[in-house]
Amino acid sequence: MNETQEKDNFWLYIAGIVVAVIVVLVMVKGSEHGKYETAAKAIAEDSANSAYKHK
C-alpha cells in the first residue's frame, strides 16, 4: 500500500488571490490619482465652481 499524499496548496492559492487583489487595488488607485486634479484647481481658483458651498 504505497499511498502518496498530495501536497495541499490551499493556502498557496489563497495567498495568490490576496496578492492579486492587492495589486489590482493599487493599480486602480494609481490610475485615478490625477482624475480630479483639474477640478481641484478650478475650485481653488474660484470656489463658486464647486457644487459644495463652503460656509
NORJOVEN-V615567 format. One record per residue. N is the residue number from 1. RES is the residue in three letters. OMEGA is omega in whole degrees, -180 to 180 (999 if undefined). Layout:
n=[N,N]
res=[RES,RES]
omega=[OMEGA,OMEGA]
This chain:
n=[1,2,3,4,5,6,7,8,9,10,11,12,13,14,15,16,17,18,19,20,21,22,23,24,25,26,27,28,29,30,31,32,33,34,35,36,37,38,39,40,41,42,43,44,45,46,47,48,49,50,51,52,53,54,55]
res=[MET,ASN,GLU,THR,GLN,GLU,LYS,ASP,ASN,PHE,TRP,LEU,TYR,ILE,ALA,GLY,ILE,VAL,VAL,ALA,VAL,ILE,VAL,VAL,LEU,VAL,MET,VAL,LYS,GLY,SER,GLU,HIS,GLY,LYS,TYR,GLU,THR,ALA,ALA,LYS,ALA,ILE,ALA,GLU,ASP,SER,ALA,ASN,SER,ALA,TYR,LYS,HIS,LYS]
omega=[176,178,177,-177,179,179,-179,-178,-177,-178,176,177,179,179,178,178,180,179,180,179,179,179,179,180,178,180,179,179,180,-178,-180,-176,-177,-173,-175,-176,-179,178,179,178,180,179,179,179,-177,-175,177,178,-176,175,180,-179,178,-179,999]
